């Protein structure tokens, strides 16, 4: 029997008799693949290949973009300021493949291909593959020359029927592509690169300035302000769209009458004009500040590719179906809609101006039916005469106009609105897009009401409402500002209250207060400063039981510090969910730093507020921020906790079966996941041994994470079936678990 834990910590078991490996893989993907297939990339690190590090400067293929060409692109955008797409990059057509470009070598059981590209002056580079098809076990990484910015791994899970793969940007003007394929792969992978896109704006740049954060107008309002809480769920349906690697727009998930979670997404036709645009777009969810002030969001929740279902240039809307549905960890929400002709009493629009973190524009009056220009159907728009809060800008195109019932009433085409003069924006009316044109590929009705029910309006859908409810939580308040927590004593710095310091502070914690049980799935940490010379530096994140100060340690996990970015929110996913009962603390510490390394987390700067949720460990004792900062003011760490609530009375117990006294989870598991062997009792497991089907013994990194469990790191192992044997220090009894490692996903 192979047992594995699903994403939300309920144990599931699948009995496997004499299946071959392919059958096991098929069974695994049919039961547990959705969260994995939905990810754009699967994490991990490229193999360090010394042979490919030599003569680096001379081996880059240079793709020069003349300055006049970039200026021409900028001028074209200026000629259409009222169409609110945002052009940030210049596209360079190429025809590079694993057959005609780059360098191949063999290393151990792998063959590895590298292609090094540069486009001088680019602030970031992204690429589009016209052909991407790789075997199981293969991995593709994209990273900057110094390795500080990395995306991937892209794997067989990114194979799509159209063969297209578009990527997020990598900072800098030099990009390395590294493809790793097992020598015994079922077939040779196919990689054909059709374009490299030169970022001239700075969508993702070095030196800690991840623009366009802060580039959008100062009047814009972050979506997570406390007083905007009513829009929180609707905001989860909004994403930033990177189109053809060169333009940015906004899109919104839509519910359909069957409420079957088909991932339909609405945007503007001048954003996604055709099937090629749809297939080469990247959709970024949850890109937002955790609270009312602006901190750059994390950019992990992205999906690549879609199919065009309907579009009309005369109404300027496009409906696409994402290649995969956003997984539960994205907390997606499919907005409802209303195709009646009546004007709503008020509206909001949730959008990404200039590709910035998610913002809200608010109009507290009814929009007016209007025409926009002779290029569009007469009278088919809603006109926003004046935004009372916020505005829209380039990059906002396609954003939904949302009524007080959280139903979509239109999609943004363009307008005159700016921060200095927030007037006259125009949204294509949903009712015209519904069925003004009879062709199925020019209307919404065919797709959103396939059974012709005649429904005029529907509400939104949380596709996971019947499962555990998950949410992100922060202790930051609208009135807070954030700072780097620098300790300033008589104008001399001695480090940080939330990181490296000369005072001996060793650990830092943020308190979360609950009246119910929940599972902690991970956290997003706002890193203020980071200058790390040590390649082995570790960021350890821990979960403690609650109380006045952190109590019993519940869970601890290490993360590579070099992979985290400063000035932004960094999502740290736990390998397992951690069950808590009421209050708990999320804590962090740092180890193996260099002599002059620097690290700090953003803190709330509360100048006249005594409320506190931030704690500091000095020696073996915990203290509140005010006790260590010699101030009566409180503070909070700029952090979000991703928690899932559950009913303990119905939670499944993996040991209900009297014949089961040990389980392995997740099982099967993939590259980057930690395997845990858990026992029903505190057996004090020891003497870990790993064997393959032929009886070969392997060394594996293991950690005792509790008296009833041990964790294992299989990274670097070949995919296959292994046996894990442990011995109880109490009884001397041996335990053996069969596990399936799927390798480089």
C-alpha angles and dihedrals in degrees: 000000000000115000125192138176117238121226092273099049100257110133118237126184131204120191111224119191119172098334119150119235095262090055091050090051092050091050092049095051093047090055107033112012105101100088090046098046090048094060118095091214134012104215129233133117131279118247113266102239113186094193090061095051098068123097089009098161095051094044097063116107105228119221107186120199113198113235090234090059092055090047089052090054091049091049092051089055091050090054091063104038093149094061099079104213114121121226112204105157144045116230119228113197113221139167104211123150142161086261101054108023145038130026131292125203136164121234120177109307093347140079113209132199126197130188118184118201133181134184106184114233096016114139090205138353131217129179141209124211116208088193123032117160121143135167128249111284095028121120136195124199131184118199144159121261093261093042094239094121118047137168127185163003095208109186143168086295087072093057110118133183092249092049093227123136123179120186140206117252126276116213121252137027097278121071130183122201114199121185119189121194129177113243089232095050116144091242141353115273122243120222121172118172115208103175143014113201121214113212110215096172104052106250086165117007141166127254094060093285104121097180146216083054105115092008092102117084119291091236091068116112123221114237095232098063109132094240090057094057092120089068094049096102094042090052089061088068094058124090141174114245123212105199123200087338091282111071138051128213139152130253138186131210114236130207119225131214094258087052089216097144094247100170099240115166129193124214140139125294091228086060100046106021103164147004092278091056090049095051094046097049127107118210117208118197130191094020097153146111114267092232145011097292121068121267119154111258128230117264104209100105099082135133127199126221140005142191123245111238104170137358140167126187089193090060095027099227134123129191117201133179113224115236088240133012116256107262125240093262088066089058091221123196124196108213122226122233143208122210096184120122096237116109117239118241092240139352145203133198123209111203151142108250111201086353089294125149114293116295137182128223115197130203113181093192134070117272119237127235107247149152121249109195139329089266091073138056109282116256093005099122141082111225119211103206095191137356110223090198128023128347140227127255141174106312092039093090113126094024114144125248103227127199127213090271089060091250124140115245101171148339128249119257102165146284147165101282119132133155091263093047112017097186141122109020119166129214124189105243115248091221092062093046087049098072112327086125119047097215113101092225091056100049141061097216097076091057104033096041103028094163093052094238094164092233112166099193138007134187127242126274133226099200092204098046092119093052131062110314112237128190142162119245134192135177092216115118133208091249093053126103121195131231137173095259094242114178107229116188115172089336093303119117118225097175133270138321087221104040143354113018145149094237098078097250103159108178138021131203142189120209123226119192122210137165093204140046121270143167118241110219100178144303141246114226125200104221111202102183134010130170109159126174096170115091091202098051112138133206108205117200119195138185118216132187113257134251133113087316133009111295133181117007109246102176142353132191134178126225128189106255094207089065094061123090129223122232094026143078111267120202115219112190119203118229088230136016115260117222115223132182112215118313120025140168130228110208139181137197135174130227141181095027125165121250095265100027119137131205133163140160123222115259132197113259102217107177097176104017124095096193112118137185099158122097136186129208114219112181106322097332135083123228134183119249092253091054092057100034096051092233135111091226121102130219144198133208117248093246141129123210118209105213135172122206122219142176108247091200092068103030112126117251111215091205098056088105104081089214093060117078100148134036136186121215145223089020118196094032137179141217110300095025121110117227116224125198108201128189130205091232136033096269096157095230117219144158097050115202128183124203133175126218091275093054096254112152122225135193114236134180110249136177129196101229096174142347088269101042148042129197127216134199111212096175108138094028120121115249114266147090118309136179119225115202123192133177126216113234089207104049102014088232118149121228125195127193127186113219136181117222113195095192128209104026 
